[in-house]
């Protein structure tokens, strides 16, 4: 069951009661942002599987789920540029995160770093990890497999065991066995490592996933990121 409600709150929020078959979404009255609304519906509905049927690292439950939601919205609307826009937005938010190159997504989760979905690696780097892994799987298998295949295998494994918990090491093994050495290299750099994800990487991955040329926005320099969103008084 999905429901929407205009209640006078500022901004937009959404949440799901994972594993119970209920999804809740709340928006500001009169908000006419079609794409964010559709994206939120996909994201929260996907939690019935990622978070309900499957328990694993938060970067997958939130970040990769966000990637799947963005890709589904773009495919549903017939606008692949929507996927590019959402991924580049995620990249911009990721570059604003002060600890983007000092800890992994798993370390951020373990340390309980505070923040919201624009300021935490598990959301923003997690979404980019979904994109980069999807592209790597497609490249490594000549288009015969995608990240969807990893998701299906994860869900099947989770259903077959108590607790439905999949550790990160097992998640990696499933991804690499699906996509091969290309996936292993991306995993080590993006998931296990702390190297900076670049706009060029995101642009190339989007081309691989969509099959279309992608026009990136103006580049964001790493050394300029501390100024973004923090204007001088």
Residue pairs with C-beta under 8 A, 6 or more apart in sequence:
1 21
1 22
1 23
2 23
2 25
2 41
2 44
2 45
3 23
3 24
3 25
4 25
4 26
4 27
4 37
5 25
5 26
5 27
6 26
6 27
6 28
6 29
6 30
7 26
7 29
8 28
8 29
9 26
9 28
10 28
11 28
12 26
12 27
12 28
12 31
12 33
12 36
12 37
12 40
13 26
14 24
14 25
14 26
14 40
14 43
14 44
15 24
15 25
15 44
16 22
16 23
16 24
16 44
16 45
16 47
16 48
16 51
16 52
17 23
17 24
18 47
18 48
18 51
18 52
19 48
19 51
19 52
19 53
20 52
21 48
23 41
23 44
23 45
23 47
23 48
24 44
25 37
25 40
25 41
25 44
27 37
31 37
35 73
35 77
35 82
35 86
38 73
38 76
38 77
39 69
39 70
39 73
39 86
40 69
42 68
42 69
42 72
42 73
42 76
43 65
43 66
43 69
46 65
46 68
46 69
47 61
47 65
49 151
49 155
50 56
50 60
50 61
50 64
50 65
50 68
50 151
51 61
51 65
53 155
53 158
53 159
53 164
54 61
54 154
54 155
54 158
54 164
54 166
55 61
55 158
55 163
55 164
55 165
55 166
56 154
56 158
56 165
56 166
56 167
56 168
56 171
57 105
57 106
57 109
57 122
57 168
57 171
58 105
58 109
58 122
58 126
59 105
59 106
59 109
59 121
59 122
59 123
59 125
59 126
59 129
59 191
60 126
60 171
62 117
62 122
62 123
62 126
63 105
63 122
63 123
63 124
63 125
63 126
63 127
63 128
63 129
63 130
64 126
64 127
64 129
64 130
64 133
64 147
66 90
66 117
66 123
66 126
66 127
66 130
67 87
67 126
67 127
67 128
67 129
67 130
67 131
67 134
67 147
68 130
68 147
68 151
70 82
70 83
70 86
70 87
70 127
71 83
71 134
71 209
73 82
73 83
73 86
74 80
74 81
74 82
74 83
74 86
74 210
80 210
80 212
81 214
83 206
83 209
83 210
84 206
84 210
84 214
84 215
86 127
87 127
87 128
87 131
87 202
87 206
88 199
88 202
88 216
88 217
90 124
90 127
90 128
91 124
91 128
91 197
91 199
91 202
91 220
92 220
92 228
93 118
93 119
93 124
94 100
94 121
94 124
94 125
94 128
94 197
95 220
95 222
95 225
95 228
96 118
96 119
96 225
96 228
96 229
97 119
97 120
97 121
97 124
97 125
98 226
99 108
99 113
99 121
100 121
100 125
100 194
100 196
101 194
101 195
101 196
102 194
103 111
103 121
103 194
104 121
104 191
104 192
104 193
104 194
105 121
105 122
105 125
105 126
105 129
105 191
106 168
108 120
108 121
108 122
109 122
113 120
117 123
117 124
118 124
125 190
125 197
128 190
128 197
128 202
129 190
129 191
130 147
131 202
131 205
131 206
131 209
132 186
132 190
132 197
132 201
132 202
132 205
133 147
133 150
133 175
133 179
133 183
133 186
133 187
133 190
134 146
134 147
134 205
134 209
135 204
135 205
135 206
135 208
135 209
136 179
136 182
136 183
136 185
136 186
136 205
137 145
137 146
137 147
137 149
137 150
137 175
137 178
137 179
137 182
137 183
138 145
138 146
138 179
138 208
138 209
139 179
139 182
139 208
140 179
140 180
140 181
140 182
140 183
141 178
141 179
141 180
145 178
145 179
149 178
150 174
150 175
150 178
150 179
153 174
153 178
154 166
154 171
154 174
157 166
157 170
157 174
158 164
158 165
158 166
168 191
172 187
172 191
172 192
175 183
175 187
176 183
176 184
176 187
189 195
190 197
196 222
199 216
199 219
199 220
202 216
203 214
203 216
206 214
207 213
207 214
220 228
